[in-house]
Structure formats: C-alpha cells, structure tokens
Amino acid sequence: MANSDKDISYSDLKALLTKSNKGLLVVDVRTKEEVDRGHIPGSIHIPVDTVESALALDPAEFQAKYGVPKPPLDAPELVFHCQMGRRGGVATDKARGLGFQKAVNYAGGYQEWSEKEG
C-alpha cells in the first residue's frame, strides 16, 4: 500500500499537526458512525463517496459546508485518512484526479492514530 509520494506516516502527520499550520487540511473519509467514535483532532469529515463532489464545490460553498477554506489545487498539505488506509487511498486518488497533485493518504488510518495516541 505504501506509495512514497502518495502516503504519509504517523510521525509525518503528527509533525504537521504540531506546527501551527494554517494550510493543513486533514480529511476523514470514514462513515459518520466511525467518526462519532473518535477522530483526529482538527480533521473535517467528508465521506469517501462524496469527496469528488465536495472538492468540486466553489470555495464559498466549500467553506459554508465544511467550515474551513477549500484547499487550492497546489495545496502542499492535503491529507486523507480512513480507518485502515484503503478508503483514504481511494479519496487521495480521486483528489489527485481533480488536480490536487500533492494530496496524500495517511496509510495507518485512524486505527494506527488511536493506538499511538491512546
């Protein structure tokens, strides 16, 4: 699954989250039920089956719906994740297909995050 330019590790994501990074957007693509059981702090929820339509919204609509600015196509820190990595990879591929060339997948997913964060 690890594809170096498409995946990000736990330590890399943790480093991005700890520096005050206004450009970072972490997108949780799991179901609402999964998100309700826990999520990565600061992440927004966009289910995997709606990623393409969400990223196709104009910036004002995106901001209104998700409460954060829509990332630019060249956003250097656009991270998708799911529970174990597969859906995050699908979302990353969809985003890249829409022109978000630097989008990455946190391959460890929420499962790894919750194990390491306790």
C-alpha positions as CSV (number, residue, x, y, z in Angstrom):
1,M,0.0,0.0,0.0
2,A,2.8,2.4,0.8
3,N,3.5,4.5,-2.2
4,S,6.1,7.1,-1.2
5,D,4.6,10.1,-2.9
6,K,1.0,9.3,-2.0
7,D,1.3,8.2,1.6
8,I,2.2,9.9,4.8
9,S,3.3,8.3,8.0
10,Y,2.1,8.8,11.6
11,S,5.2,10.7,12.6
12,D,4.9,13.0,9.5
13,L,1.3,13.7,10.1
14,K,1.9,14.3,13.8
15,A,4.7,16.8,12.9
16,L,2.3,18.6,10.5
17,L,-0.3,18.8,13.2
18,T,2.0,20.1,15.9
19,K,3.4,23.0,14.0
20,S,0.7,25.8,13.7
21,N,0.0,25.0,10.0
22,K,-2.9,27.0,8.6
23,G,-2.6,25.3,5.2
24,L,-3.0,21.8,6.6
25,L,-6.3,20.1,5.8
26,V,-6.9,16.6,7.2
27,V,-10.0,14.9,5.7
28,D,-11.6,11.9,7.5
29,V,-13.4,9.9,4.8
30,R,-14.9,7.3,7.1
31,T,-18.7,7.0,7.8
32,K,-20.4,9.3,10.3
33,E,-20.7,6.4,12.7
34,E,-17.0,5.8,12.6
35,V,-16.2,9.5,13.1
36,D,-18.6,9.7,16.0
37,R,-16.5,7.1,17.8
38,G,-13.3,9.2,17.5
39,H,-11.4,11.3,15.1
40,I,-8.0,13.0,14.5
41,P,-8.2,16.5,16.1
42,G,-8.7,19.2,13.6
43,S,-9.9,16.9,10.8
44,I,-13.0,17.5,8.8
45,H,-15.5,14.8,7.7
46,I,-16.1,14.2,4.1
47,P,-17.3,10.6,3.4
48,V,-15.3,8.9,0.7
49,D,-18.3,8.7,-1.7
50,T,-18.7,12.5,-1.6
51,V,-15.0,13.5,-1.9
52,E,-15.2,14.3,-5.6
53,S,-18.4,16.4,-5.3
54,A,-17.0,18.2,-2.2
55,L,-13.8,19.1,-3.9
56,A,-15.7,20.3,-6.9
57,L,-17.6,22.9,-4.9
58,D,-16.7,26.5,-5.4
59,P,-14.7,28.0,-2.5
60,A,-17.6,29.8,-0.8
61,E,-19.8,26.7,-0.9
62,F,-17.0,24.5,0.5
63,Q,-16.4,27.0,3.3
64,A,-20.1,27.2,4.1
65,K,-20.5,23.4,4.2
66,Y,-17.3,22.3,5.9
67,G,-16.3,25.4,7.9
68,V,-12.8,25.6,6.5
69,P,-11.4,27.2,3.4
70,K,-11.3,25.0,0.3
71,P,-7.7,23.9,-0.4
72,P,-6.1,25.2,-3.6
73,L,-5.1,22.7,-6.2
74,D,-1.5,23.1,-5.3
75,A,-2.2,22.6,-1.5
76,P,1.0,21.1,-0.2
77,E,-0.7,19.6,2.9
78,L,-4.0,17.9,2.0
79,V,-4.2,14.6,3.9
80,F,-6.9,12.0,3.6
81,H,-7.5,9.1,6.0
82,C,-9.9,6.4,6.9
83,Q,-9.8,3.6,9.4
84,M,-7.1,1.5,7.9
85,G,-5.9,3.1,4.7
86,R,-7.9,1.8,1.8
87,R,-10.6,4.4,1.6
88,G,-8.1,7.1,2.3
89,G,-6.2,5.9,-0.7
90,V,-9.3,5.9,-2.9
91,A,-10.0,9.5,-1.8
92,T,-6.4,10.6,-2.4
93,D,-6.7,9.1,-6.0
94,K,-10.0,11.0,-6.5
95,A,-8.4,14.3,-5.3
96,R,-5.4,13.8,-7.5
97,G,-7.7,13.1,-10.4
98,L,-9.3,16.5,-9.8
99,G,-5.9,18.2,-9.9
100,F,-4.9,18.1,-6.2
101,Q,-1.5,16.7,-7.2
102,K,0.1,16.8,-3.7
103,A,-2.8,15.1,-1.9
104,V,-1.6,12.2,0.4
105,N,-3.1,9.3,2.3
106,Y,-2.4,8.7,6.0
107,A,-2.0,5.0,5.3
108,G,-2.1,4.0,9.0
109,G,-5.5,5.5,9.3
110,Y,-7.5,6.2,12.5
111,Q,-6.7,2.7,13.7
112,E,-3.0,3.5,14.0
113,W,-3.6,7.0,15.2
114,S,-5.8,5.8,18.1
115,E,-3.3,3.1,19.1
116,K,-0.4,5.6,19.2
117,E,-2.4,8.4,20.8
118,G,-4.0,6.2,23.4
